[in-house]
């Protein structure tokens, strides 16, 4: 007989048994994968907690008005400090102003008399030499004066000859002394009238009339420069007080600055100035202080400071707005409290420095600023000589106040 158990071992499992075994295998795989995922998530969470804990321990915190930080944070931002010092300060005064003509190198050419513009020879933007004819004017008034000079010149010459003849006749006893004196008097009279008529022509034409062209007046350039303005046109009728041309030597200009009252005491005539046009900040132009205003505007609490500049390269133009820095050579003997300019920042619009309070803490301190020389700033209140202030890492510390 055949053993039933042996027969059951050799017999393949039924379909239902296969399905049960398959489900068991799938559950075992799913449980294994879930365990792996849970383990991975646990490891990631542990790592995040460690990173968060490390970062949290290195973040500065504000305690009782101080910013406390770790040594690692200080090294990471490259925090450095400097000592508040005391020394005389020769400030650099900043101001804004306007470019104007130097009146010593500018001229207005007037018509001087009434007439008709017969010709215009030069126009705006042209550079002309001194003595250049700019325009011509036909003037009846000048023509009459010139004709009078011509007539009186002939009469004076006739009177001179008559007087000479009478003197000759008197010497030969052919005429009386009375007749000779009358001839001399007439000669002197014509000479005086000729002189007066000549002066009238000079007054009308300014010495710029051509005797060969009766009644023609020439407008002459009184200096070498650029024609900045022209106010005459060919065929135009002008009066004697009309300004025809404005000529300026643009290589010599002035800069008019408005300097606040508190900075005026440090400025002296001759101080060097660096001027930059607001539209062309890349071209610094050197100048010097020519005049310091004696009157302070009660509305702006400022006074005018005049700067002379050499504009040979033509970077400045009259009417242009500029920024200027005056290197005030004068410094009082009184010492000032000074901090590096890099130490000063602005918090809520107020100048502020970070004063070291221990090795790993700083205290934000508002200060009142005075003058500056660019590298150092004068502090009127807020810190004392000997305090240490942060000069590098200021931005990072300032950011902590707004965290």
C-alpha positions in Angstrom: 0.0 0.0 0.0 1.1 3.5 -0.6 1.7 5.8 2.3 -0.8 8.7 2.2 1.8 11.2 3.7 4.4 10.3 1.1 1.8 10.7 -1.5 0.9 14.1 -0.2 4.5 15.2 -0.3 5.0 14.2 -3.9 1.7 15.8 -4.9 1.9 19.4 -6.2 0.1 22.0 -4.0 -3.4 23.1 -4.9 -4.0 26.4 -6.6 -5.5 27.9 -3.4 -2.3 27.0 -1.5 -0.2 28.8 -4.2 -2.2 32.0 -3.8 -1.7 32.0 0.0 2.0 31.5 -0.3 2.3 34.4 -2.9 0.4 36.8 -0.6 2.7 35.8 2.3 5.8 36.6 0.2 4.4 40.0 -0.8 3.6 40.9 2.8 7.1 39.9 3.9 8.7 42.1 1.1 6.4 45.0 1.9 7.3 44.8 5.6 11.0 44.7 4.8 10.8 47.8 2.4 8.7 49.7 5.0 11.3 49.0 7.6 14.1 50.3 5.4 12.1 53.5 4.6 11.3 54.1 8.3 15.0 53.7 9.1 16.1 56.1 6.3 13.5 58.7 7.4 14.7 58.4 11.0 18.3 58.9 9.9 17.4 62.0 7.8 15.4 63.4 10.7 18.3 62.9 13.0 20.7 64.6 10.6 18.4 67.5 10.2 18.1 67.9 13.9 21.9 67.9 14.2 22.3 70.5 11.4 19.6 72.7 12.9 21.1 72.5 16.3 24.5 73.4 14.9 23.2 76.4 13.0 21.1 77.5 15.9 24.1 77.5 18.1 26.0 79.8 15.6 23.3 82.4 15.1 23.8 85.7 16.9 21.1 86.7 19.4 20.1 90.0 20.9 20.2 90.1 24.7 19.6 93.3 26.7 20.5 95.6 23.9 23.6 93.6 22.9 24.3 91.4 20.0 25.9 88.2 21.3 27.6 85.8 18.8 29.9 82.8 18.7 33.6 82.8 17.8 32.7 80.8 14.7 30.3 83.5 13.6 32.9 86.2 14.1 35.5 84.2 12.0 32.9 83.6 9.3 32.1 87.3 8.8 35.8 88.3 9.2 34.9 90.6 12.1 37.6 93.1 12.9 37.6 96.2 15.1 39.6 99.4 15.6 40.2 101.8 18.5 38.4 105.2 18.7 41.2 107.7 18.5 41.7 111.4 19.0 43.6 113.8 16.6 43.1 117.1 14.8 40.9 116.7 11.7 41.4 118.5 8.4 38.1 117.7 6.8 37.0 117.1 3.2 33.9 119.3 2.7 31.4 118.0 0.2 29.1 120.4 -1.6 27.0 120.8 -4.8 27.0 123.8 -7.1 26.7 125.2 -10.6 29.2 126.0 -13.3 29.3 129.6 -14.4 31.3 131.9 -16.6 34.5 133.5 -15.2 33.7 137.2 -15.7 37.3 138.0 -16.5 37.0 135.8 -19.6 33.6 136.7 -20.9 32.4 139.7 -23.0 29.1 140.9 -24.4 29.4 142.6 -27.8 26.8 145.4 -28.2 25.7 147.2 -31.3 26.5 150.7 -29.8 24.3 152.5 -32.3 21.1 152.1 -34.3 21.3 150.6 -37.7 20.7 147.7 -40.1 22.7 144.4 -39.9 24.3 144.1 -43.3 26.3 140.9 -42.7 26.9 138.3 -40.0 30.2 136.5 -40.3 30.3 134.1 -37.3 27.8 132.0 -35.4 27.2 130.1 -32.1 29.8 127.5 -31.2 32.6 129.0 -33.4 35.9 129.8 -31.7 37.1 133.3 -32.8 40.3 135.2 -32.2 40.5 138.6 -30.6 39.9 141.3 -33.2 37.8 139.1 -35.5 34.9 140.9 -37.3 31.7 139.3 -36.1 29.1 141.3 -38.0 28.6 144.6 -40.0 26.1 147.4 -39.3 24.9 150.1 -41.7 24.4 153.2 -39.5 23.2 156.6 -40.9 24.1 158.2 -37.7 27.7 157.0 -38.0 27.8 158.0 -41.6 26.8 161.6 -40.7 29.4 161.8 -38.0 32.1 160.5 -40.4 31.0 163.0 -43.1 31.3 165.8 -40.5 34.8 164.6 -39.7 35.8 164.7 -43.4 34.3 168.2 -43.9 35.9 169.6 -40.7 39.2 168.0 -41.7 39.3 169.9 -45.0 38.2 173.2 -43.3 40.9 172.8 -40.6 43.5 172.2 -43.3 42.4 175.4 -45.1 42.5 177.4 -41.9 46.0 176.0 -41.1 47.3 177.2 -44.5 45.6 180.6 -44.1 47.2 181.0 -40.7 50.6 180.0 -42.1 50.3 182.5 -44.9 49.3 185.4 -42.6 52.4 184.7 -40.4 54.6 184.8 -43.5 53.1 188.1 -44.6 53.5 189.6 -41.2 57.2 188.7 -41.2 57.5 190.6 -44.5 55.4 193.5 -43.2 52.8 192.8 -45.8 50.0 192.1 -43.3 49.0 193.2 -39.8 49.5 191.2 -36.6 45.7 191.4 -36.1 45.0 189.6 -39.3 47.5 186.9 -38.4 45.9 186.4 -34.9 42.4 186.1 -36.5 43.8 183.5 -38.9 45.4 181.6 -36.0 42.2 181.7 -34.0 40.2 180.4 -36.9 42.7 177.5 -37.3 42.4 176.6 -33.6 38.6 176.7 -33.8 38.5 174.3 -36.8 41.0 172.0 -35.1 38.9 171.9 -31.9 35.7 171.1 -34.0 37.6 168.4 -35.8 38.8 166.8 -32.6 35.2 166.8 -31.2 33.8 165.3 -34.4 36.5 162.6 -34.3 35.7 161.8 -30.7 32.0 161.4 -31.6 32.9 158.9 -34.3 35.0 157.0 -31.9 32.1 157.1 -29.3 29.6 155.8 -31.9 31.8 153.1 -33.4 34.2 152.4 -30.7 37.1 152.8 -33.0 35.7 150.0 -35.3 34.6 152.1 -38.2 36.2 151.9 -41.6 36.9 155.3 -43.1 36.7 153.8 -46.6 33.2 152.5 -46.0 31.1 155.5 -44.9 28.5 154.6 -42.2 29.7 150.9 -41.7 30.3 149.8 -38.2 32.0 146.5 -37.4 31.3 144.4 -34.4 34.7 143.1 -33.2 35.5 140.2 -30.9 37.2 141.7 -27.8 38.8 138.5 -26.7 39.6 135.0 -27.9 36.8 132.6 -27.1 33.7 130.7 -28.1 30.6 132.4 -29.4 28.1 131.3 -26.8 25.1 133.5 -27.9 24.1 135.4 -31.0 21.2 137.8 -31.1 21.5 139.4 -34.6 20.4 138.3 -38.0 21.3 139.7 -41.5 18.8 142.4 -42.4 17.6 143.0 -38.9 17.2 146.5 -37.6 18.8 147.0 -34.2 19.0 149.7 -31.6 22.1 151.1 -29.9 21.7 149.1 -26.7 21.2 145.7 -28.3 23.6 142.9 -27.2 24.6 141.1 -30.4 27.1 138.4 -29.2 28.2 136.8 -26.0 31.8 135.5 -26.2 33.5 133.4 -23.4 36.8 131.7 -23.0 35.4 128.3 -21.8 38.8 127.1 -20.6 38.4 129.4 -17.6 35.2 128.8 -15.6 33.9 129.3 -12.1 32.0 126.9 -9.9 29.6 128.4 -7.4 29.1 126.1 -4.4 26.7 126.4 -1.4 28.6 125.3 1.7 26.8 124.9 5.1 27.7 127.3 7.9 29.4 124.7 10.1 31.9 123.8 7.4 32.9 127.4 6.4 35.5 127.9 9.2 37.7 125.2 7.8 37.8 126.5 4.2 40.5 128.9 3.1 41.3 130.7 -0.2 43.7 128.5 -2.1 42.4 125.1 -0.8 42.4 122.4 -3.5 39.1 121.2 -4.8 38.1 118.1 -6.9 35.0 118.8 -9.1 33.0 116.2 -10.8 30.1 116.8 -13.2 27.0 114.9 -12.0 26.5 113.7 -15.6 30.2 112.7 -16.1 31.4 111.5 -12.7 34.3 109.7 -14.3 36.2 113.0 -15.1 37.6 114.7 -12.0 38.7 118.2 -12.5 41.0 120.1 -10.2 40.4 123.6 -9.0 41.1 125.9 -6.1 39.0 128.1 -3.7 39.0 131.6 -5.0 36.6 133.2 -2.6 34.7 132.3 0.5 31.4 134.2 0.9 31.1 136.6 3.8 27.3 136.5 4.1 25.2 133.5 5.2 21.8 132.9 3.7 19.4 132.9 6.7 17.1 130.4 4.9 19.6 127.8 3.9 22.3 128.5 6.6 24.9 128.3 3.8 27.3 130.7 2.0 28.7 130.8 -1.5 32.2 129.5 -2.1 33.7 130.2 -5.5 36.0 127.7 -7.2 38.3 128.5 -10.1 38.8 125.5 -12.5 40.9 124.9 -15.6 38.5 123.5 -18.2 41.1 123.0 -20.9 39.8 119.6 -21.8 36.2 120.9 -22.0 34.6 118.5 -19.5 32.5 121.3 -17.9 29.9 123.6 -19.4 28.3 126.7 -17.9 25.0 125.9 -16.2 26.1 122.3 -15.4 25.4 120.8 -11.9 28.5 119.5 -10.2 29.6 117.8 -7.0 32.8 119.1 -5.3 35.0 118.0 -2.5 37.1 120.7 -0.8 40.3 119.5 0.8 40.3 121.9 3.7 44.0 122.5 4.5 43.1 124.4 7.7 42.7 122.3 10.8 42.2 123.5 14.4 44.7 122.5 17.0 41.8 121.1 19.1 41.7 117.3 18.8 38.6 115.5 17.8 37.2 112.1 18.5 37.6 110.1 15.4 36.3 106.7 14.1 37.0 105.0 10.8 34.4 105.8 8.2 33.8 102.0 7.6 32.6 101.7 11.2 29.6 104.0 10.7 26.2 102.6 9.4 22.7 103.9 9.5 20.0 102.2 11.6 16.5 103.7 11.2 18.1 106.8 9.6 20.5 107.3 12.6 24.3 107.0 12.4 25.3 104.0 14.4 28.5 102.1 15.4 28.9 98.7 17.0 31.0 99.0 20.1 32.6 95.9 21.4 31.2 94.8 24.8 33.4 91.8 25.7 35.0 89.4 23.4 31.9 88.0 21.7 29.3 90.8 22.0 28.7 94.3 20.6 26.4 97.1 21.6 24.7 99.2 18.8 25.4 102.8 19.7 23.9 105.9 18.0 26.5 108.7 17.4 26.4 112.3 16.4 28.7 113.0 13.5 30.7 116.1 12.6 33.2 116.6 9.8 35.0 114.0 7.8 38.2 113.7 5.7 37.0 110.7 3.8 38.8 108.0 5.8 37.9 109.2 9.3 34.7 110.7 10.8 34.4 113.1 13.6 32.1 111.9 16.4 30.6 114.6 18.6 28.8 112.3 21.0 28.1 108.6 21.5 31.5 107.0 22.0 34.7 107.8 23.9 38.4 107.6 23.1 39.6 104.1 23.7 36.4 102.3 22.8 36.7 99.6 20.1 34.3 99.7 17.2 33.6 97.1 14.5 35.0 98.1 11.1 34.5 94.9 9.2 31.4 92.8 9.6 29.2 95.8 10.2 26.6 94.8 7.5 26.2 91.3 9.0 25.7 92.7 12.5 23.2 95.3 11.3 21.2 92.5 9.7 20.8 90.8 13.1 18.9 93.9 14.4 16.2 93.2 11.8 16.0 89.5 12.1 
